[in-house]
């Protein structure tokens, strides 16, 4: 693991026993009941919850899935850059157990036969694969140059704001072709997360870019109907103010601003490389537009253009939110909005999903106004609902 200004290695242990003569190809899913199986605390008391990877008896073809939440209870934003696995391995021979050293070929055989996938998300909805390999690829032994853990690519490293969290889903699978040489092995496995301090730098890179300022410096949100949500999103670093010290909650939100907002809400990092659109993208939003497009959240217009300065419409924003948070239609039913005939055919299913998932309720006159531009405050409130920051906004007519 790399050293930085701060490092926290958080371990969750499990004991795994291998019995080759017991064959079970069924996949075992651990029920979460809406809560993670394990909580990893960045600071203080380590981890709570059940053992990661399930523990117990394993056989070729066996699989287990679980969830962990990395909770940033430290006083600054932190950045996750590396994963690792430490393994203590023993071989049972009758009543005698022999410790297997990393130099023994059995060590590598065990690690290579245990496959692992790690996905990232929020609220136990997982949208991004961080790792897909084996224990071997993650092996970490202090002072051993051969086993140095797994460094996340720059595009997959992610920040966790203070007093916030990120959820990970882990799926472990023992290879069906694991041989008899693994019989009788007992492994104690610890999963490591390498976390470095990454405080917010409060600076302005260009005159157009949204910048963070202390919440009390925003005079135009005091008393606003969306003040609580705006404050929550500021605290979680999802929105930032304009250079003149305002939020402008009643202004319409542009497509570029919406892409930045969605990327931050989902903890997507800025991406470089091939630009997926023919028109010019503003520098302050380009990396986020690229990452949001690659995630399938934005798709652009015919002619392969994004139109970043256009105000985003209500039906466009609803469609983007439904894609981003993967909300699905539970059952097909007619919409009751008086102006439902104005909804574009491409937006009909996303709007139905949004209504069924209580993302939107429409206006008090039972109209949706799908072609109208959506305001910044309306957008902030919907995202606030989806992230669960303020329950009292669930039934707000917006």
LUMSETI-73464 format. One record per residue (C-alpha): x, y, z; residue number from 1; residue in three letters. Coordinates in pm, whole numbers, padded with zeros to 5 digits. Each point is the difference from the previous one (the first is absolute). Layout:
N
      xx      yy      zz   nr  rest
       X       Y       Z  NUM   Ala
...
This chain:
398
      xx      yy      zz   nr  rest
   00000   00000   00000    1   Unk
   00119   00351  -00074    2   Unk
   00090   00246   00272    3   Unk
  -00157   00346  -00019    4   Unk
  -00086   00280   00242    5   Unk
  -00235  -00245   00163    6   Unk
  -00075  -00367  -00040    7   Unk
  -00261  -00223   00156    8   Unk
   00005  -00373  -00064    9   Unk
  -00339  -00135   00102   10   Unk
  -00021  -00378   00034   11   Unk
  -00299  -00230   00020   12   Unk
   00095  -00362   00061   13   Unk
  -00160  -00330  -00091   14   Unk
   00110  -00360   00043   15   Unk
  -00046  -00214  -00310   16   Unk
   00032  -00379   00004   17   Unk
   00032  -00199  -00321   18   Unk
  -00157  -00344  -00033   19   Unk
   00047  -00121  -00355   20   Unk
  -00215  -00311   00042   21   Unk
  -00307   00216   00072   22   Unk
  -00115   00140  -00333   23   Unk
  -00255   00279  -00016   24   Unk
  -00050   00216  -00309   25   Unk
  -00284   00208   00143   26   Unk
   00043   00376   00038   27   Unk
  -00070   00122   00353   28   Unk
  -00121   00359   00034   29   Unk
   00016   00166   00340   30   Unk
  -00320   00194   00072   31   Unk
   00068   00363   00086   32   Unk
  -00349   00110   00112   33   Unk
   00092   00349  -00122   34   Unk
   00312   00016   00217   35   Unk
   00365  -00086  -00074   36   Unk
   00144  -00321   00145   37   Unk
   00316   00177   00114   38   Unk
   00080   00363   00087   39   Unk
   00363   00111  -00029   40   Unk
   00079   00315   00199   41   Unk
   00276   00219  -00139   42   Unk
   00090   00125   00347   43   Unk
  -00023  -00166   00341   44   Unk
  -00161  -00335   00060   45   Unk
   00080  -00193  -00320   46   Unk
  -00286  -00213  -00125   47   Unk
  -00337  -00127   00118   48   Unk
  -00229  -00271  -00133   49   Unk
   00043  -00354  -00125   50   Unk
   00319  -00149  -00143   51   Unk
   00074   00097  -00357   52   Unk
  -00006  -00272  -00272   53   Unk
  -00238  -00206   00209   54   Unk
   00258  -00227   00172   55   Unk
  -00087  -00362   00073   56   Unk
   00035  -00298  -00231   57   Unk
   00079   00055  -00368   58   Unk
   00008  -00237  -00296   59   Unk
   00065   00035  -00375   60   Unk
  -00279   00201  -00165   61   Unk
  -00113   00161   00326   62   Unk
  -00083   00370  -00006   63   Unk
  -00091   00261   00257   64   Unk
  -00100   00364  -00033   65   Unk
  -00013   00271   00262   66   Unk
   00015   00375   00052   67   Unk
   00226   00234   00190   68   Unk
  -00029   00371   00070   69   Unk
   00310   00219   00035   70   Unk
  -00105   00272   00245   71   Unk
   00212   00315   00004   72   Unk
  -00023   00105   00363   73   Unk
   00324   00197  -00032   74   Unk
   00009   00381  -00007   75   Unk
   00106   00036  -00364   76   Unk
  -00088  -00144  -00338   77   Unk
   00196  -00320  -00071   78   Unk
   00101  -00184  -00317   79   Unk
  -00004  -00377  -00056   80   Unk
   00294  -00104  -00218   81   Unk
   00090  -00365   00078   82   Unk
  -00151  -00330   00105   83   Unk
   00186  -00293   00149   84   Unk
  -00045  -00345   00148   85   Unk
   00208  -00163   00273   86   Unk
  -00021  -00378   00031   87   Unk
   00116  -00230   00281   88   Unk
  -00012  -00349  -00146   89   Unk
   00017  -00339   00176   90   Unk
  -00007  -00359  -00125   91   Unk
  -00167  -00258   00225   92   Unk
   00145  -00354   00011   93   Unk
  -00202  -00196   00252   94   Unk
   00024   00182   00331   95   Unk
   00311   00191  -00105   96   Unk
  -00014   00333  -00184   97   Unk
   00291   00141  -00192   98   Unk
   00029   00370  -00082   99   Unk
   00046   00065  -00372  100   Unk
   00252   00274  -00082  101   Unk
  -00041   00237  -00299  102   Unk
   00296  -00180  -00162  103   Unk
  -00197  -00326  -00010  104   Unk
  -00178  -00062  -00332  105   Unk
  -00323  -00078   00189  106   Unk
  -00017   00365   00103  107   Unk
  -00023   00115  -00362  108   Unk
  -00231  -00288  -00095  109   Unk
  -00250   00097   00269  110   Unk
   00014   00372  -00087  111   Unk
  -00042  -00059  -00374  112   Unk
  -00301  -00232   00048  113   Unk
  -00195   00254   00209  114   Unk
  -00163   00241  -00246  115   Unk
  -00122   00340   00116  116   Unk
  -00207   00284  -00149  117   Unk
  -00042   00335   00178  118   Unk
  -00260   00256  -00107  119   Unk
  -00058   00353   00129  120   Unk
  -00327   00185   00060  121   Unk
  -00225   00174   00251  122   Unk
  -00303  -00119   00195  123   Unk
   00095  -00356  -00095  124   Unk
  -00052   00078  -00369  125   Unk
   00321  -00095  -00181  126   Unk
   00082   00162  -00332  127   Unk
   00377  -00019  -00048  128   Unk
   00240  -00296   00001  129   Unk
   00325   00083   00182  130   Unk
   00166  -00342  -00012  131   Unk
  -00055  -00333  -00175  132   Unk
   00275  -00255   00057  133   Unk
   00125  -00233   00273  134   Unk
   00137   00020   00352  135   Unk
   00343  -00040  -00159  136   Unk
  -00028   00336  -00175  137   Unk
  -00072   00166   00337  138   Unk
   00259  -00175   00216  139   Unk
   00182   00229   00242  140   Unk
   00291  -00101   00223  141   Unk
   00184   00277   00179  142   Unk
   00358   00031  -00122  143   Unk
  -00056  -00249  -00285  144   Unk
   00052   00160  -00343  145   Unk
  -00187  -00284  -00170  146   Unk
  -00324   00056   00187  147   Unk
  -00081   00371   00011  148   Unk
  -00380   00001  -00020  149   Unk
  -00204   00146  -00283  150   Unk
   00022   00366  -00094  151   Unk
  -00323   00130  -00150  152   Unk
   00040   00164  -00342  153   Unk
  -00025   00379   00019  154   Unk
  -00343  -00012  -00164  155   Unk
  -00133  -00226   00280  156   Unk
   00153   00169   00304  157   Unk
  -00275   00174   00194  158   Unk
  -00055   00258   00272  159   Unk
  -00226  -00033   00303  160   Unk
  -00108   00338   00147  161   Unk
   00018   00039   00376  162   Unk
  -00299  -00146   00185  163   Unk
  -00096  -00191  -00314  164   Unk
   00048  -00353  -00128  165   Unk
   00041  -00223  -00304  166   Unk
  -00146  -00350  -00033  167   Unk
   00191  -00294  -00148  168   Unk
  -00141  -00333  -00110  169   Unk
   00235  -00299   00006  170   Unk
  -00067  -00326  -00182  171   Unk
   00236  -00291   00074  172   Unk
   00008  -00320  -00203  173   Unk
   00220  -00309   00031  174   Unk
   00104  -00124  -00341  175   Unk
  -00184  -00314  -00106  176   Unk
   00331  -00157  -00107  177   Unk
   00173   00043   00337  178   Unk
   00204  -00317   00047  179   Unk
   00049  -00252   00279  180   Unk
   00316   00179   00116  181   Unk
  -00230   00259   00164  182   Unk
  -00177  -00260   00215  183   Unk
   00041   00060   00371  184   Unk
   00120   00360  -00035  185   Unk
  -00107   00252   00261  186   Unk
   00040   00370  -00082  187   Unk
  -00049   00306   00216  188   Unk
  -00060   00287  -00241  189   Unk
   00014   00374   00077  190   Unk
  -00120   00258  -00252  191   Unk
   00194   00328   00000  192   Unk
  -00109   00341  -00124  193   Unk
   00274   00261  -00046  194   Unk
  -00142   00346   00072  195   Unk
   00187   00329  -00027  196   Unk
  -00099   00344   00118  197   Unk
  -00113   00215  -00293  198   Unk
  -00131   00330   00140  199   Unk
  -00207   00232  -00218  200   Unk
   00214   00267  -00164  201   Unk
  -00195   00323  -00006  202   Unk
   00119   00178  -00311  203   Unk
  -00142   00131  -00324  204   Unk
   00147  -00151  -00315  205   Unk
  -00190   00216  -00250  206   Unk
  -00266   00264   00012  207   Unk
  -00281  -00230  -00113  208   Unk
   00064  -00288   00237  209   Unk
  -00224  -00056   00302  210   Unk
   00205   00034   00318  211   Unk
  -00054  -00099   00360  212   Unk
  -00044   00269   00263  213   Unk
  -00122  -00016   00360  214   Unk
  -00376  -00053   00010  215   Unk
  -00064   00319   00194  216   Unk
   00138   00205  -00292  217   Unk
  -00297  -00087  -00220  218   Unk
  -00258   00272   00075  219   Unk
  -00248  -00113  -00266  220   Unk
  -00092  -00331   00168  221   Unk
  -00116   00138   00335  222   Unk
  -00373  -00065   00034  223   Unk
  -00022  -00173  -00338  224   Unk
  -00243  -00297  -00015  225   Unk
   00295  -00229  -00097  226   Unk
   00246   00138   00257  227   Unk
   00038  -00326   00195  228   Unk
   00077  -00202  -00311  229   Unk
   00239   00263  -00135  230   Unk
   00183   00005   00333  231   Unk
   00023  -00380   00008  232   Unk
   00137  -00018  -00356  233   Unk
   00254   00273   00080  234   Unk
   00115  -00192   00307  235   Unk
   00043  -00316  -00207  236   Unk
   00191   00195  -00268  237   Unk
  -00250  -00091  -00270  238   Unk
  -00077   00363  -00084  239   Unk
   00218   00307   00021  240   Unk
  -00069   00368  -00027  241   Unk
   00072   00248  -00276  242   Unk
   00305   00231   00019  243   Unk
  -00225   00290   00106  244   Unk
  -00100  -00188   00319  245   Unk
  -00349  -00108  -00109  246   Unk
  -00181  -00325  -00071  247   Unk
  -00270   00147  -00229  248   Unk
  -00253  -00270   00099  249   Unk
  -00279   00137  -00221  250   Unk
   00212   00015  -00315  251   Unk
  -00047  -00271  -00259  252   Unk
   00272  -00265   00001  253   Unk
   00204  -00059  -00315  254   Unk
   00087  -00340  -00140  255   Unk
   00367   00054   00090  256   Unk
  -00090   00085   00360  257   Unk
  -00232  -00301   00016  258   Unk
   00279  -00234  -00116  259   Unk
   00238   00133   00266  260   Unk
  -00270  -00031   00264  261   Unk
  -00086  -00359  -00094  262   Unk
   00365  -00108  -00011  263   Unk
   00066   00142   00347  264   Unk
  -00318  -00157   00141  265   Unk
   00122  -00342  -00122  266   Unk
   00365   00057   00100  267   Unk
   00115  -00020  -00362  268   Unk
   00344   00144  -00062  269   Unk
   00078   00224  -00295  270   Unk
   00122  -00195  -00303  271   Unk
   00228   00105  -00282  272   Unk
   00051  -00149  -00344  273   Unk
  -00225  -00015  -00302  274   Unk
  -00281   00255   00015  275   Unk
  -00328  -00174  -00094  276   Unk
  -00157   00314  -00156  277   Unk
   00067   00221  -00302  278   Unk
  -00079   00335   00168  279   Unk
   00232   00182   00240  280   Unk
  -00030  -00087   00369  281   Unk
   00094   00256   00270  282   Unk
   00328  -00086   00173  283   Unk
  -00151   00008   00351  284   Unk
  -00261  -00264  -00093  285   Unk
   00167  -00206  -00275  286   Unk
   00146  -00276   00222  287   Unk
  -00332  -00050   00176  288   Unk
  -00199   00000  -00326  289   Unk
   00230  -00271  -00133  290   Unk
  -00031  -00214   00315  291   Unk
  -00380   00042   00016  292   Unk
  -00030  -00093  -00368  293   Unk
   00219  -00308   00037  294   Unk
  -00226  -00111   00287  295   Unk
  -00300   00026  -00234  296   Unk
  -00160   00285   00198  297   Unk
   00011   00249  -00290  298   Unk
  -00034  -00099  -00367  299   Unk
   00002   00330  -00186  300   Unk
  -00207   00116  -00297  301   Unk
  -00017  -00121  -00361  302   Unk
   00312   00110  -00185  303   Unk
   00212  -00101   00300  304   Unk
  -00022   00334   00181  305   Unk
  -00047   00073   00370  306   Unk
  -00112   00367  -00001  307   Unk
   00158   00078   00340  308   Unk
  -00138   00354   00029  309   Unk
  -00361  -00100  -00066  310   Unk
  -00235  -00003   00296  311   Unk
  -00095  -00360   00079  312   Unk
  -00374  -00071  -00013  313   Unk
  -00199  -00172   00271  314   Unk
  -00050  -00318  -00204  315   Unk
   00371  -00009  -00089  316   Unk
   00104   00043   00365  317   Unk
  -00243  -00266   00120  318   Unk
   00134  -00242  -00263  319   Unk
   00359   00072   00106  320   Unk
  -00082  -00054   00369  321   Unk
  -00180  -00329  -00066  322   Unk
   00299  -00128  -00198  323   Unk
   00249   00119   00259  324   Unk
  -00174  -00158   00298  325   Unk
  -00122  -00305  -00196  326   Unk
  -00369   00037   00085  327   Unk
  -00222  -00248  -00182  328   Unk
  -00371  -00026  -00078  329   Unk
  -00166  -00234   00247  330   Unk
  -00314  -00041  -00210  331   Unk
  -00124   00177  -00311  332   Unk
  -00280   00246   00061  333   Unk
  -00143   00317  -00149  334   Unk
   00127   00335   00119  335   Unk
  -00262   00234   00148  336   Unk
   00161   00334  -00090  337   Unk
  -00232   00231  -00194  338   Unk
   00282   00077  -00246  339   Unk
   00127  -00356  -00040  340   Unk
  -00048   00023  -00378  341   Unk
   00284   00256  -00008  342   Unk
   00253  -00255   00128  343   Unk
   00246  -00116  -00265  344   Unk
  -00026  -00374  -00081  345   Unk
   00365  -00049   00101  346   Unk
  -00074   00141   00347  347   Unk
  -00325  -00183   00069  348   Unk
   00142  -00309   00175  349   Unk
   00254   00197   00211  350   Unk
  -00280   00233   00116  351   Unk
  -00218  -00296   00092  352   Unk
   00292  -00144   00198  353   Unk
   00053   00335   00172  354   Unk
  -00366   00021   00103  355   Unk
  -00009  -00359   00128  356   Unk
   00321   00055   00198  357   Unk
  -00136   00329   00144  358   Unk
   00276   00206  -00158  359   Unk
  -00255   00246  -00142  360   Unk
  -00362   00081   00080  361   Unk
  -00067   00287  -00239  362   Unk
  -00150   00338   00076  363   Unk
  -00310   00076   00205  364   Unk
  -00207   00043  -00320  365   Unk
   00088  -00360  -00096  366   Unk
   00230   00106  -00281  367   Unk
   00356  -00117  -00062  368   Unk
   00104   00272  -00249  369   Unk
   00252  -00235  -00165  370   Unk
   00126   00251  -00259  371   Unk
   00067   00277   00255  372   Unk
   00355   00065   00113  373   Unk
   00068  -00127   00352  374   Unk
   00145   00228   00265  375   Unk
   00310  -00063   00203  376   Unk
  -00204  -00021   00323  377   Unk
  -00243  -00255  -00148  378   Unk
   00293  -00212  -00116  379   Unk
   00174   00026   00337  380   Unk
  -00317  -00112   00180  381   Unk
  -00047  -00309  -00217  382   Unk
   00364  -00103   00050  383   Unk
  -00040   00066   00372  384   Unk
  -00293  -00246   00001  385   Unk
   00195  -00262  -00193  386   Unk
   00298   00024   00233  387   Unk
  -00225  -00015   00306  388   Unk
   00138   00314   00161  389   Unk
  -00336   00151   00096  390   Unk
  -00303  -00224   00047  391   Unk
  -00231   00300   00042  392   Unk
   00038   00086  -00368  393   Unk
  -00137  -00330  -00129  394   Unk
  -00353   00139  -00053  395   Unk
   00097   00347  -00123  396   Unk
  -00181   00098  -00322  397   Unk
   00291   00061  -00236  398   Unk
